[in-house]
Every structure is written in C-alpha cells, then in structure tokens.
Amino acid sequence: MFRQRRQQRWRRLCGVACLAAALALYTLLGLAALATLHAHTNNEATNGESHEQQQQQQQQQQQQQQQQQQQQGRAPRAATTACIDFEAGRPTLSIVLTGRNDEHGEAYWVRLQNFLDTLDFQARSINASRLELVFVEWNPPEQAPSLKEAMRWPSWPGISVVFIVVPPSIHKLYQNNDVLKLFEFTAKNVGLRRAKGSMVLFTNSDIVFTEPLMRLLRDAPRIVPESTWVVAHRHDTCQLR
C-alpha cells in the first residue's frame, strides 16, 4: 500500500512538472514574438523617419541650387511650358492647303471658293490679323488657268496670301506620277516648310471654319504651349449636290 501511494504521488508530481514546463515554454514563445514585433515596428518607424529626412535634404538641396542660380543671374526653369513668343510682324497662324485646277473631286471650284469666302468673312467679323494663307498648287495643268488667277482670294488686310507652284517637272520625279496627279501630303509639306506663322494649321478646301473656331485659332498662339500637336476629327454637316 505504501509503495502504491508513493507511486501515485510521484506520477502527480511528474504531471504537474510537465504542465509547468509547457506553460513556461508557451510564455517564452509569446515573449519572443512580442519582442520581434516590437523590433519590426521600431525599424519601420526608423525607416520612415530616415525617408522623410532624405526628402527634406533633397528639398533643401534644390532650394540651395535655385538660390545659387539666382545669385549667378540664371533664373531656374519654370515647371510649366511657356506659350509661343512670336516675333513682331510675324504671322501668328499659317493656314496651309493645296489643290490643282482639274476639278479634283466633285465641284472643286465651288468648294475652294466657299472656303476662301468664308475665311475672308470670318476674319473680318472677328477683326483677325497676322494670318497667313499658304496655298500650294501642285502640278498645274497646262491647258487650264492657274488657281491664283481663277479664284477670288481673301482681300482682308489681316490675311496675307502666299502662292507656291510645284511644276510638272517636279511632279514627274515621284513614283506613280502617272496615276496620282496631286500628292496632297507632299504638297502640304512644301507649304509647311515655307510657312512663317508661329502655328501651322493643315486643312482642306472642303472644310469651313465657324466663328467660334476662328476666334480660337486667332488666340491659339497665346494660349497653346509650344511644340503642341492638335488633332480634330472631321465632322460633315452637309453634302454638296
């Protein structure tokens, strides 16, 4: 009996000891996890502070560089792009179009004359000035009068008209010259290279400008940044018969 009681006590003591050891192990693991979490949080806070310090140092360096440039008489570059600074007497807008006197397309004379009359009328109505109309007559037919003589061109003093003639001898240097009588985009490039305006507008003779659009074109060199390309989709409102 005595031995049995002793064995039972020993087993109880072993069970209590095992339980205490397990609790101690779990406690140590929890403390280790808390310590790791705390260290990680401190590292993030330290990294955030160091990043903010780096940004402040960079801002201070930039300010010092700007001050040095101002002291040396060199103004720093502005963040925004400056608008076009056109010269005095230079056209603010060059309008480039091309054609030939062979009824290219349906009712070409009518379409071209409508464009010219509308441009002249709109320029007068908004008192536009310093506009340049560059017309490239490509490969003019020998049996037909030149468009310069055949059409009625704008007479408003604010529009200067420039005529450029590309003779048939130049047209024959291009491939497929016997099929295509007018190389439209090559002709417009000829007008572009000779345009003097601060801005250049490519258009066709069958496009008519409204008065709000003419006002925008008139003021565009003052509000549009330099080296800007603007593309507008065509919108047909009527059909000639």
KOLZA-95383 format. One record per residue: residue in one letter; residue number from 1; x, z, y of N, C-alpha, C in turn. Coordinates in steps of 0.02 Angstrom, whole numbers, always signed. Each point is the difference from the previous one (the first is absolute). Layout:
residues N
a / NUM / X / Z / Y / X / Z / Y / X / Z / Y
...
//
This chain:
residues 241
m / 1 / +42 / +0 / -61 / -42 / +0 / +61 / +43 / +0 / +63
f / 2 / +51 / +39 / -2 / +44 / +5 / +58 / +34 / -66 / +14
r / 3 / +21 / -33 / -55 / +33 / -65 / +10 / -49 / -53 / +27
q / 4 / -61 / +1 / -22 / -50 / -48 / +24 / -14 / +9 / +75
r / 5 / -7 / +63 / +20 / -11 / +14 / +71 / +59 / -23 / +43
r / 6 / +58 / +13 / -27 / +61 / -20 / +36 / +4 / -76 / +8
q / 7 / -17 / -36 / -52 / +1 / -73 / +3 / -52 / -26 / +49
q / 8 / -59 / +31 / +1 / -51 / -21 / +48 / +22 / +11 / +72
r / 9 / +31 / +57 / +13 / +25 / +13 / +68 / +53 / -52 / +20
w / 10 / +43 / -14 / -50 / +53 / -49 / +15 / -29 / -69 / +16
r / 11 / -50 / -20 / -36 / -32 / -64 / +14 / -33 / -1 / +69
r / 12 / -32 / +56 / +17 / -31 / +3 / +67 / +53 / -5 / +55
l / 13 / +55 / +36 / -12 / +53 / -3 / +51 / +28 / -71 / +7
c / 14 / +8 / -34 / -55 / +26 / -69 / +1 / -50 / -47 / +36
g / 15 / -65 / +11 / -12 / -51 / -42 / +34 / +1 / +11 / +74
v / 16 / +5 / +66 / +20 / +2 / +15 / +72 / +63 / -30 / +32
a / 17 / +56 / +4 / -36 / +63 / -27 / +27 / -4 / -76 / +8
c / 18 / -29 / -34 / -49 / -7 / -73 / +5 / -45 / -20 / +58
l / 19 / -55 / +38 / +9 / -45 / -15 / +55 / +34 / +10 / +68
a / 20 / +38 / +54 / +5 / +36 / +13 / +62 / +52 / -54 / +14
a / 21 / +33 / -23 / -52 / +50 / -53 / +9 / -33 / -65 / +22
a / 22 / -58 / -15 / -28 / -35 / -61 / +20 / -23 / +4 / +73
l / 23 / -26 / +58 / +20 / -20 / +8 / +70 / +59 / -6 / +47
a / 24 / +55 / +28 / -19 / +60 / -5 / +42 / +23 / -72 / +6
l / 25 / -3 / -38 / -55 / +21 / -70 / +1 / -46 / -41 / +46
y / 26 / -66 / +10 / -7 / -46 / -36 / +44 / +10 / +18 / +73
t / 27 / +15 / +63 / +13 / +13 / +21 / +69 / +61 / -34 / +29
l / 28 / +53 / -4 / -41 / +61 / -33 / +23 / -11 / -74 / +14
l / 29 / -39 / -33 / -44 / -14 / -71 / +10 / -40 / -11 / +64
g / 30 / -50 / +44 / +13 / -39 / -7 / +62 / +43 / +10 / +62
l / 31 / +45 / +51 / -3 / +44 / +11 / +57 / +47 / -59 / +12
a / 32 / +24 / -29 / -54 / +45 / -59 / +6 / -37 / -59 / +32
a / 33 / -64 / -10 / -20 / -39 / -55 / +29 / -13 / +11 / +74
l / 34 / -16 / +62 / +18 / -10 / +15 / +71 / +62 / -11 / +41
a / 35 / +57 / +19 / -28 / +64 / -9 / +35 / +14 / -74 / +10
t / 36 / -13 / -41 / -51 / +11 / -72 / +6 / -45 / -31 / +53
l / 37 / -65 / +21 / -1 / -46 / -26 / +49 / +20 / +19 / +71
h / 38 / +22 / +60 / +9 / +22 / +23 / +65 / +60 / -38 / +25
a / 39 / +47 / -13 / -46 / +60 / -37 / +19 / -17 / -72 / +19
h / 40 / -47 / -30 / -37 / -20 / -69 / +14 / -35 / -4 / +68
t / 41 / -42 / +50 / +15 / -34 / +2 / +64 / +50 / +6 / +57
n / 42 / +49 / +42 / -9 / +52 / +8 / +51 / +39 / -64 / +12
n / 43 / +14 / -36 / -56 / +37 / -63 / +7 / -41 / -52 / +39
e / 44 / -66 / -3 / -15 / -41 / -47 / +37 / -3 / +17 / +74
a / 45 / -6 / +64 / +14 / -2 / +20 / +71 / +66 / -17 / +34
t / 46 / +55 / +11 / -36 / +66 / -15 / +28 / +8 / -74 / +12
n / 47 / -23 / -40 / -50 / +5 / -73 / +8 / -43 / -25 / +58
g / 48 / -60 / +29 / +7 / -43 / -20 / +55 / +31 / +17 / +67
e / 49 / +30 / +58 / +5 / +33 / +19 / +62 / +59 / -46 / +14
s / 50 / +38 / -18 / -52 / +58 / -43 / +11 / -23 / -70 / +20
h / 51 / -57 / -24 / -28 / -25 / -66 / +19 / -23 / +0 / +73
e / 52 / -33 / +53 / +21 / -20 / +5 / +70 / +61 / +3 / +45
q / 53 / +51 / +36 / -21 / +61 / +3 / +40 / +33 / -68 / +6
q / 54 / -1 / -39 / -55 / +29 / -67 / +3 / -38 / -45 / +49
q / 55 / -68 / +5 / -2 / -40 / -39 / +47 / +15 / +20 / +72
q / 56 / +5 / +64 / +12 / +15 / +23 / +68 / +69 / -25 / +22
q / 57 / +48 / +1 / -45 / +67 / -24 / +17 / -1 / -75 / +16
q / 58 / -38 / -39 / -40 / -5 / -71 / +13 / -33 / -14 / +68
q / 59 / -53 / +38 / +16 / -32 / -9 / +65 / +47 / +18 / +57
q / 60 / +38 / +53 / -9 / +48 / +18 / +51 / +54 / -53 / +9
q / 61 / +23 / -29 / -56 / +50 / -54 / +5 / -28 / -61 / +36
q / 62 / -63 / -18 / -15 / -31 / -57 / +33 / -7 / +13 / +75
q / 63 / -20 / +60 / +18 / -6 / +17 / +71 / +68 / -3 / +34
q / 64 / +52 / +24 / -33 / +66 / -3 / +29 / +24 / -72 / +9
q / 65 / -15 / -43 / -49 / +19 / -70 / +7 / -37 / -34 / +57
q / 66 / -64 / +15 / +8 / -37 / -29 / +55 / +27 / +25 / +67
q / 67 / +17 / +63 / +5 / +29 / +26 / +61 / +67 / -34 / +15
q / 68 / +40 / -11 / -51 / +64 / -33 / +10 / -9 / -72 / +24
q / 69 / -50 / -35 / -30 / -13 / -69 / +21 / -25 / -3 / +72
q / 70 / -42 / +47 / +19 / -24 / +2 / +69 / +57 / +15 / +48
q / 71 / +44 / +44 / -19 / +57 / +16 / +43 / +47 / -59 / +7
q / 72 / +5 / -41 / -52 / +43 / -59 / +2 / -34 / -60 / +32
g / 73 / -62 / +9 / +21 / -35 / -55 / +33 / -35 / -47 / -46
r / 74 / -7 / +17 / -64 / -35 / -42 / -48 / -64 / +35 / -22
a / 75 / -56 / -29 / +20 / -64 / +31 / -18 / -14 / -11 / -73
p / 76 / -26 / +49 / -36 / -15 / -8 / -71 / -57 / -50 / -9
r / 77 / -3 / -31 / -59 / -52 / -49 / -16 / -68 / +36 / -5
a / 78 / -51 / -34 / +25 / -67 / +28 / -4 / -27 / -9 / -70
a / 79 / -46 / +44 / -20 / -29 / -4 / -67 / -48 / -58 / -6
t / 80 / -33 / -18 / +55 / -48 / -56 / -1 / +34 / -64 / +20
t / 81 / -27 / -57 / -24 / +28 / -65 / +16 / -25 / -22 / +69
a / 82 / +46 / -21 / +42 / -18 / -21 / +67 / -37 / -66 / -3
c / 83 / -46 / -10 / +48 / -36 / -63 / +4 / +45 / -53 / +31
i / 84 / -24 / -62 / -1 / +40 / -56 / +23 / +12 / +6 / +75
d / 85 / +62 / -7 / +20 / +19 / +1 / +70 / +15 / -72 / +21
f / 86 / -52 / -37 / +21 / +10 / -70 / +15 / +31 / -8 / +69
e / 87 / +38 / -54 / +8 / +35 / -13 / +62 / -49 / -26 / +52
a / 88 / +20 / +9 / +63 / -42 / -25 / +55 / -2 / -76 / -1
g / 89 / -60 / -29 / +3 / -8 / -71 / -2 / -4 / -30 / -69
r / 90 / +17 / +38 / -51 / -3 / -24 / -68 / -72 / +5 / -26
p / 91 / -25 / -50 / -37 / -69 / +5 / -27 / -7 / +60 / -45
t / 92 / -57 / +33 / +5 / -13 / +58 / -43 / -26 / -21 / -68
l / 93 / -31 / -59 / -3 / -29 / -24 / -63 / +7 / -75 / -5
s / 94 / +27 / -23 / -57 / +4 / -71 / -15 / -49 / -16 / -57
i / 95 / -44 / -49 / +12 / -48 / -22 / -50 / +25 / -67 / -27
v / 96 / +12 / -2 / -66 / +30 / -58 / -31 / -51 / -33 / -46
l / 97 / -10 / -65 / +7 / -41 / -39 / -46 / +27 / -71 / -4
t / 98 / -23 / -37 / -49 / +27 / -67 / -12 / -55 / -48 / -19
g / 99 / +15 / -65 / +2 / -49 / -51 / -19 / +29 / -69 / +11
r / 100 / -38 / -51 / -19 / +18 / -70 / +12 / -64 / -40 / +10
n / 101 / +6 / -55 / +36 / -59 / -38 / +21 / -19 / -50 / -55
d / 102 / -25 / +25 / -55 / -22 / -43 / -54 / -66 / +25 / -31
e / 103 / -38 / +39 / +39 / -61 / +30 / -25 / +14 / +42 / -62
h / 104 / +54 / +39 / +4 / +19 / +43 / -55 / -55 / +52 / -11
g / 105 / -34 / -3 / -57 / -58 / +41 / -11 / -61 / -31 / +33
e / 106 / -57 / +32 / -5 / -62 / -27 / +27 / -6 / +17 / +74
a / 107 / -12 / -51 / +41 / -12 / +9 / +72 / +58 / +39 / +33
y / 108 / +61 / -23 / -11 / +58 / +37 / +26 / +0 / +1 / +76
w / 109 / -16 / -57 / +31 / -1 / -1 / +73 / -48 / +51 / +28
v / 110 / -60 / +4 / -31 / -51 / +47 / +25 / +25 / +71 / -8
r / 111 / +28 / +16 / -57 / +23 / +69 / -13 / +57 / +19 / +47
l / 112 / +47 / -47 / +9 / +56 / +16 / +44 / -23 / +8 / +73
q / 113 / -45 / -43 / +23 / -23 / +6 / +68 / -41 / +64 / +11
n / 114 / -39 / +20 / -50 / -36 / +64 / +5 / +49 / +58 / +6
f / 115 / +54 / -2 / -38 / +50 / +54 / +4 / +31 / +2 / +69
l / 116 / +20 / -57 / +27 / +33 / -3 / +65 / -47 / +23 / +56
d / 117 / -62 / -24 / -1 / -48 / +19 / +52 / -16 / +75 / -3
t / 118 / -8 / +26 / -61 / -15 / +72 / -7 / +58 / +42 / +23
l / 119 / +61 / -20 / -17 / +59 / +38 / +21 / +5 / +0 / +76
d / 120 / -12 / -56 / +32 / +3 / -4 / +73 / -54 / +43 / +31
f / 121 / -61 / -2 / -27 / -55 / +39 / +27 / +12 / +75 / -7
q / 122 / +22 / +21 / -59 / +11 / +71 / -12 / +57 / +26 / +43
a / 123 / +53 / -39 / +9 / +55 / +22 / +42 / -22 / +9 / +72
r / 124 / -44 / -44 / +24 / -26 / +8 / +68 / -45 / +61 / +5
s / 125 / -42 / +12 / -50 / -49 / +54 / +4 / +33 / +69 / +0
i / 126 / +57 / +7 / -33 / +34 / +65 / -2 / +61 / +2 / +46
n / 127 / +9 / -55 / +38 / +56 / -4 / +47 / +67 / +10 / -35
a / 128 / +8 / -35 / -57 / +61 / +6 / -39 / +57 / -39 / +34
s / 129 / +59 / +25 / -7 / +58 / -33 / +28 / +59 / +4 / -49
r / 130 / +49 / -41 / +11 / +61 / -1 / -40 / -16 / -14 / -74
l / 131 / -45 / -48 / -11 / -13 / -25 / -67 / +34 / -68 / -8
e / 132 / +23 / -13 / -61 / +34 / -63 / -15 / -34 / -32 / -60
l / 133 / -20 / -63 / +9 / -29 / -39 / -54 / +51 / -51 / -23
v / 134 / +23 / +8 / -62 / +51 / -45 / -28 / -35 / -45 / -51
f / 135 / -3 / -64 / +15 / -32 / -48 / -45 / +52 / -47 / -29
v / 136 / +3 / -2 / -67 / +47 / -43 / -35 / -37 / -59 / -29
e / 137 / +14 / -59 / +25 / -30 / -61 / -26 / +47 / -30 / -52
w / 138 / -21 / +5 / -62 / +44 / -19 / -56 / -15 / -72 / -23
n / 139 / +53 / -40 / -3 / -5 / -67 / -27 / -58 / -39 / +31
p / 140 / +1 / -11 / +66 / -57 / -34 / +32 / -5 / -73 / -22
p / 141 / -61 / -24 / -14 / -9 / -70 / -20 / +19 / -47 / +57
e / 142 / +30 / -56 / -18 / +21 / -47 / +51 / -59 / -35 / +33
q / 143 / -55 / -11 / -36 / -56 / -38 / +26 / -49 / +43 / +40
a / 144 / +11 / +64 / +4 / -47 / +46 / +35 / +36 / +32 / +59
p / 145 / -37 / +15 / +53 / +31 / +34 / +57 / +20 / +71 / -18
s / 146 / +47 / +27 / +35 / +23 / +69 / -13 / -56 / +49 / +20
l / 147 / +0 / +57 / -33 / -51 / +51 / +15 / +10 / +27 / +70
k / 148 / +59 / -2 / +27 / +11 / +22 / +68 / -40 / -42 / +49
e / 149 / -7 / -64 / -14 / -38 / -46 / +42 / -74 / -1 / -18
a / 150 / -16 / +11 / -63 / -69 / -8 / -22 / -43 / +61 / +13
m / 151 / +29 / +60 / +4 / -39 / +61 / +5 / +0 / +27 / +72
r / 152 / -48 / +43 / +15 / -4 / +34 / +64 / +28 / +70 / -9
w / 153 / +57 / +13 / +30 / +37 / +62 / -12 / -17 / +53 / +52
p / 154 / +12 / +64 / -16 / -18 / +54 / +48 / +34 / -10 / +67
s / 155 / -39 / +12 / +53 / +26 / -6 / +68 / +6 / +67 / +36
w / 156 / -17 / +55 / -35 / +6 / +67 / +30 / +73 / +15 / +14
p / 157 / +17 / +21 / +62 / +70 / +12 / +17 / +35 / +52 / -43
g / 158 / -39 / +44 / -32 / +31 / +51 / -42 / +22 / -24 / -68
i / 159 / -13 / -65 / -15 / +19 / -28 / -65 / +50 / -56 / +12
s / 160 / +58 / +6 / -29 / +49 / -54 / +1 / -2 / -37 / -66
v / 161 / -6 / -67 / +2 / -6 / -41 / -59 / +67 / -34 / -14
v / 162 / +23 / +7 / -62 / +63 / -30 / -22 / -15 / -49 / -56
f / 163 / +21 / -63 / +8 / -10 / -52 / -51 / +65 / -13 / -36
i / 164 / -4 / -2 / -66 / +58 / -16 / -42 / -21 / -56 / -48
v / 165 / +38 / -53 / -1 / -15 / -57 / -42 / +54 / -6 / -54
v / 166 / -22 / +1 / -63 / +46 / -12 / -56 / -11 / -72 / -23
p / 167 / +48 / -44 / +10 / -11 / -72 / -13 / -4 / -16 / -74
p / 168 / -25 / -59 / -17 / -3 / -21 / -71 / +67 / -2 / -34
s / 169 / +53 / -12 / +37 / +67 / -2 / -30 / +19 / +68 / -30
i / 170 / -21 / +54 / +31 / +13 / +67 / -28 / -47 / +13 / -58
h / 171 / -62 / -22 / +6 / -48 / +10 / -55 / +23 / -33 / -65
k / 172 / +32 / -57 / +5 / +22 / -36 / -60 / +57 / +35 / -37
l / 173 / +31 / +49 / +31 / +54 / +36 / -32 / -26 / +51 / -52
y / 174 / -64 / +15 / +1 / -29 / +49 / -44 / -29 / -33 / -63
q / 175 / +2 / +37 / -55 / -30 / -26 / -61 / -76 / -5 / +6
n / 176 / -28 / -47 / -38 / -73 / -12 / +1 / -25 / -21 / +68
n / 177 / +43 / -31 / +41 / -21 / -21 / +66 / -51 / -56 / -2
d / 178 / -2 / -37 / -56 / -49 / -54 / -6 / -69 / +27 / -20
v / 179 / -3 / +61 / -25 / -64 / +30 / -21 / -28 / +43 / +56
l / 180 / +42 / +44 / +27 / -21 / +44 / +55 / +25 / -28 / +66
k / 181 / -46 / -11 / +45 / +18 / -27 / +66 / +15 / +56 / +50
l / 182 / -21 / +60 / -16 / +11 / +58 / +44 / +23 / +59 / -41
f / 183 / +61 / +23 / +13 / +26 / +61 / -31 / -16 / +58 / +48
e / 184 / -58 / +31 / -13 / -27 / +49 / +48 / +47 / +58 / +14
f / 185 / +24 / +32 / -52 / +39 / +61 / +10 / +70 / -15 / +25
t / 186 / +27 / -58 / -18 / +64 / -20 / +28 / -7 / -13 / +74
a / 187 / -56 / -32 / +19 / -13 / -13 / +71 / -8 / +65 / +39
k / 188 / -35 / +48 / -29 / -8 / +64 / +35 / +66 / +36 / +7
n / 189 / +44 / -8 / -50 / +66 / +31 / +6 / +40 / -32 / +56
v / 190 / -10 / -66 / +11 / +31 / -33 / +58 / -24 / +31 / +65
g / 191 / -66 / +13 / +4 / -26 / +32 / +60 / +24 / +71 / +8
l / 192 / +7 / +36 / -55 / +24 / +69 / +3 / +71 / +3 / +29
r / 193 / +43 / -45 / -22 / +70 / +2 / +22 / +7 / -18 / +73
r / 194 / -51 / -31 / +29 / +4 / -19 / +71 / -47 / +40 / +44
a / 195 / -39 / +45 / -29 / -45 / +43 / +39 / +41 / +51 / +39
k / 196 / -23 / +16 / +60 / +35 / +47 / +44 / -37 / +67 / +8
g / 197 / -58 / +7 / -30 / -39 / +60 / +9 / +28 / +61 / -35
s / 198 / -16 / +59 / +26 / +20 / +62 / -33 / -35 / +8 / -67
m / 199 / -60 / -28 / -6 / -37 / -2 / -63 / -21 / -72 / -13
v / 200 / -7 / -16 / -64 / -18 / -68 / -21 / -61 / +4 / -45
l / 201 / -49 / -43 / +15 / -61 / -4 / -39 / -6 / -69 / -31
f / 202 / -4 / -3 / -67 / -12 / -63 / -35 / -75 / -7 / -11
t / 203 / -26 / -59 / +16 / -71 / -11 / -9 / -12 / -74 / -15
n / 204 / -63 / -18 / -10 / -20 / -69 / -14 / -51 / -22 / +52
s / 205 / -10 / -65 / +3 / -44 / -28 / +51 / -73 / +13 / -13
d / 206 / -18 / +23 / -59 / -71 / +13 / -15 / -17 / +74 / +6
i / 207 / +43 / +38 / +33 / -12 / +72 / +10 / -13 / +12 / +74
v / 208 / -55 / +34 / +16 / -19 / +14 / +69 / +7 / +75 / +12
f / 209 / +31 / +19 / +54 / +11 / +71 / +17 / -59 / +26 / +41
t / 210 / -23 / +59 / -17 / -52 / +33 / +40 / +33 / +36 / +60
e / 211 / -41 / +20 / +47 / +27 / +34 / +59 / +33 / +67 / -16
p / 212 / -30 / +43 / -44 / +36 / +61 / -18 / +67 / -13 / -33
l / 213 / +3 / -52 / -42 / +64 / -17 / -32 / +50 / -24 / +51
m / 214 / -22 / -39 / +50 / +46 / -23 / +52 / +27 / +58 / +41
r / 215 / -42 / +50 / +12 / +24 / +59 / +37 / +52 / +38 / -42
l / 216 / -12 / +4 / -65 / +49 / +33 / -43 / +65 / -39 / -2
l / 217 / -3 / -66 / -4 / +61 / -41 / +1 / +36 / +6 / +66
r / 218 / -38 / +5 / +54 / +31 / +8 / +66 / +40 / +65 / +6
d / 219 / -28 / +54 / -28 / +31 / +66 / +6 / +44 / +17 / -59
a / 220 / +3 / -42 / -51 / +37 / +17 / -61 / +74 / +14 / +12
p / 221 / +36 / -39 / +42 / +71 / +15 / +9 / +14 / +69 / +29
r / 222 / -50 / +30 / +31 / +10 / +67 / +30 / -17 / +57 / -49
i / 223 / -35 / -15 / -54 / -22 / +53 / -45 / +24 / -8 / -71
v / 224 / +23 / -60 / -19 / +21 / -13 / -68 / +75 / +12 / -5
p / 225 / +23 / +40 / -48 / +73 / +12 / -8 / +37 / -64 / -15
e / 226 / +63 / +0 / +16 / +42 / -59 / -12 / +9 / -11 / -75
s / 227 / +12 / -64 / -19 / +10 / -20 / -70 / -60 / +17 / -43
t / 228 / -59 / -12 / +27 / -63 / +14 / -36 / -33 / -66 / -21
w / 229 / -22 / -2 / -62 / -37 / -58 / -26 / -73 / +20 / -5
v / 230 / -44 / -41 / +28 / -72 / +13 / -3 / -33 / -59 / -36
v / 231 / -41 / +14 / -50 / -34 / -52 / -38 / -75 / +12 / +5
a / 232 / -37 / -52 / +17 / -74 / +5 / +5 / -30 / -52 / -47
h / 233 / -49 / +22 / -39 / -34 / -46 / -46 / -48 / -46 / +37
r / 234 / -4 / -61 / -23 / -44 / -49 / +32 / -73 / +17 / -14
h / 235 / -42 / -10 / +51 / -71 / +13 / -6 / -38 / -58 / +32
d / 236 / -29 / -44 / -41 / -37 / -58 / +26 / -70 / +21 / +20
t / 237 / -20 / -18 / +61 / -67 / +16 / +25 / -45 / -60 / +6
c / 238 / +27 / -61 / -2 / -42 / -59 / +5 / +35 / -58 / -34
q / 239 / -35 / -55 / -7 / +27 / -59 / -32 / -17 / -61 / +41
l / 240 / +52 / -39 / +16 / -11 / -60 / +40 / -34 / -54 / -43
r / 241 / -44 / -37 / +30 / -34 / -55 / -35 / +14 / -66 / +34
//
